[in-house]
Amino acid sequence: MTCQKFCVALLLWEFTYVITAVNMAFPITPWRVKLFCMPPNTTSDFLLPSGISKNTSNLNGNYETPFEAKFNSSGTYYSNLSSKPTIHCCFWSDEDKNCSVNTDNIEGKAFVPTVNSLVFQQIGANWNIQCWMKEDLKLLICYIEPLFKNSFKNYDLKVHLLYVLPEESLLDPEKYSFQLVQCNCSVHECCECHVSVPTARLNHTLLMYLKITSAAVVFQSPLMSVQPINIVKPNSPLGLHMEIIDSGNLKISWSSSTSIPFQLQYQVKYSENSTASLREADTIVSATSLLVDSVLPGSSYEVQVRSKRLDGPGIWSDWSAPLTFTTQDVIYFPLKVLTTVGSNVSLHCIYKSQNKIVSSKKIVWWMNLAEKIPESHYHVVGDRVSKVTLPNLNATRPRGQFAYDAVYCCTEQECHHRYAELYVIDVNINILCETDGYLTKMTCRWSTNAIQSLMGSTLQLRYHRSSLYCPEVSSIHSTSEPKDCHLQRDGSYECIFQPIFLLSGYTMWIRINHSLGSLDSPPTCVVPDSMVKPLPPSSVKAEITVKIGLLKVSWKKPIFPENNLQFQIRYGLNGKEIQWKMYEVYDAKSKSALLPVPDLCAVYAAQVRCRRLDGLGYWSNWSTPAYTVVKDIKVPMRGPEFWRIINEDITKKERNVTLLWKPLMKNDSLCTVRRYVVKHHTFHSGTWSEDVGTHTKLTFQWTEQMHTVTVLAVNSIGASFANFNLTFSWPMSKVNIVQSLNAYPLNSSCVILSWMLSLSDYNLMYFILEWKNLNEDNEIKWRRIPSSVNRYYIHDYFIPIEKYQFSLYPIFMEGVGKPKIINSFTQGDIQKHQNDPGLYVIVPIIISSSTLLLGTLLILHQRMKKLFWEDVPNPKNCSWAQGLNFQKSTDIL
């Protein structure tokens, strides 16, 4: 129990010792203090600062502060400092008129020592001292300057600052270890001492004192204490700016420091100098701006600002550099306006003419000095201020280098050359967003082509994301985020959101930032899930179905999105420029479609794309095109048309028949022909077939009275069903039903053939028409003609002086009948054309037209000669031109 009481008493004594020691230190104040030094055991009057009472006290020559004795014993002082005589000083300030210092036996008593030293009378040992923390809260600065100028000009001045910033847990003063700092002294006898302060100890108590050495004398200040956070000196306010705002007041604004962890107050001093008066003011505000009312045209304003801690002790910063603002004879407020299409804008003005302010009732307004603004838009705001409102503005049309409309405030007699600038911008920007097929990112694009470019403006996409879907009405949120967008080659901007929340609503708009203000485009809200552009369908195939003969297009649905999809197919004949046809598939479960096509033996290209069935989102890109392969779809629709050439050998009594046919076209062969087969049938030999391969002729002997042949086309599927038959019959070759055949030439490329038939009991199937040039050894040309026709146009190349043979064969079911053959054109027809009276009307017209054309050309030729040779000199009248051949140039024409 006794031990516990002793420990408590010991701790209480140590605590009291520390508190007493700290309380004896002189507290550093935010204002400037004076360090006043006197030599010991002196009684002579000394030059004192005004305000200090001249009370006298005896000081022990061995005076030391309580801490100084202990610091000396620990060897803290340097030997060269301790070897010199030490003069102890006191502090004096405007707030405390007593000069006091604490000693071993004197505590807080005022003293004025006397001096009889010649040195002290010469140097006058008095200093102004102020300490502060810089705005960065890292450096403590103590500034020391002599109270009397040039007091140390003949002596070597050195200043040291000794300080300690103890831990709160260290309560024993004897364990303090002071650090010495060499202060920098300039030629103007002013010194600065810098002490680095850790940020974590800004609220701790800093102990320090000064040692000033001059003329082999050491002047020592009392112990000082301070919390660095209480003497912060901010930097001078920056960005000082003055402007006349919409209310007609002068707004003074500046930038606030962001590095200081507490609020600041500001002192603003300004002066107004006008032709009528001079006004000065000094105001303290907590905001970073100040409004000055009753602004006059033609006035000059000068402003300075400084700052200081608002809610605690601190030091005023230095004054900012002065800023001057001069108002013109005509004041517009605002001077420049940036707004959007369809908005209403109001402008104010104060007009000064001949040193007098014009009444607001006498003000008129003009737009671009070309259009007077109707008086119904005017408003009177007091005796001096006129206001005009411009409703429902249209976009500004640039006029040369001017990208704004000039609004003039005038009187009835004159308009001042100054004007207000009105910028009206169309901000209707369309933002289009699409979500990729993997549902991982959303790309938004927007173009500025519709926006009039505003010099010095920047564009920025801002957005706000709601947790689920879009609000009923899209609006600009106060809490928004910017999004980086990149300019593309086509002049548009592209922004990518990744990752995305599929069901969140993204409200976005474009903000136009300019020194005049900011404009926002109408906001739009999108949900990524509703903006999906699916991946194109995969595994797309195209083929012509066998036997059915339809174009089949098949595909696979993309994995995302999982919504029901509709599909769109485009297909067409493959070529350089495909003429696409479209086909819609609304069944979400469909994976293929059958499409009719006109040509089953052509190559078709097909592509497929998809989209959500509910219409939201976008169509996917078209898939990679798929192409059909030409292959046999069905058996050939029919066999080839064919004819024969008969070569008869009378001596051997043989007839050789050569069958001729043309290769079967794709539309008939469906789609290829691998070979041709000729089927024979006779009475005695029955039926047999010959495989001709891909040849288009076959020769055989006609030996029996009747011989029937059929030519079949065969592809990979089978032989043709519908085929042409031709029967060679001796009796039928004598049947003659063609009574007459006439050939009428229309021109060198067309001949008309007409014929007449007699009645017959045989079944007529069709005609075969042959023709050939008798003067040339060419192959016979032939055509198959329906039996119902009695006139036919042959389109070929005919030479009038050549002879042609035309033959018409009637083809019966029983066999080939006797042909009608003619070896020339019908003469009666030629004579008929020669006796045609219309020919005698047309020929004179043609001759007259030719004569008129020839005369026109001759007249034109003469005029051209006159035009080009008008300046050619006459050789008879010009000596230098004689001998030249001008006729040669004329001949060229």
Secondary structure, 3 states (H helix, E strand, C coil): CHHHHHHHHHHHHHHHHHHHHHHCCEECCCCCEEEEECCCCCCCCCCCCCCCCCCCCCCCCCCCCHHHHHHHHCCCCCHHHHCCCEEEEEEEECCCCCCEECCCCCCCEECCCCCCCHHHHHHCCEEEEEEEECCCCCEEEEEEEECCCCCCCCCCEEEEEEEECCCCCCCCHHHCCCEEEECEECCCCCEEEEEECCHHHCCCCEEEEEEEEECCEEEECCCEEECHHHHECCCCCEEEEEEECCCCCEEEEEECCCCCCCCEEEEEEEEEECCCCEEEEEEEECCCEEEECCCCCCCEEEEEEEEEECCCCCCCCCCCCCEEEECCCEEEECCEEEEECCCCEEEEEEEEECCEECCHHHCEEEECCCEECCHHHEEEECCCEEEEEECCCCCCCCECCECCEEEEEECCCCECCCCEEEEEECCCCCEEEEECCCCCCEEEEEECCCCCCCCCCEEEEEEEEECCECCCCCCCCCCCEEECEEECCCCEEEEEECCCCCCEEEEEEEEEEECCEEEECCCEEECHHHCECCCCCEEEEEEECCCCCCEEEEEECCCCCCCCEEEEEEEEECCCCCCCEEEEECCCCCCEEEECCCCCCCCEEEEEEEEECCCCCCCCCCCCCEECCCCCCCCCCECCCEEEEEEEECCCCEEEEEEEECCCCHHHHCCCCCEEEEEEEECCCEEEEEEEECCCEEEEECCCCEEEEEEEEECCCCECCECCEEEEECCHHHCCCEEEEEEEEEECCEEEEEEEECCCCCCEEEEEEEEEECCCCCCCEEEEEECCCCEEEEECCCCCCCCEEEEEEEEECCCECCCEEECCCCHHHHHHHHCCCHHHHHHHHHHHHHHHHHHHHHHHHHHHHHHHCCCCCCCCCCCCCCCCCHHHHHHHC
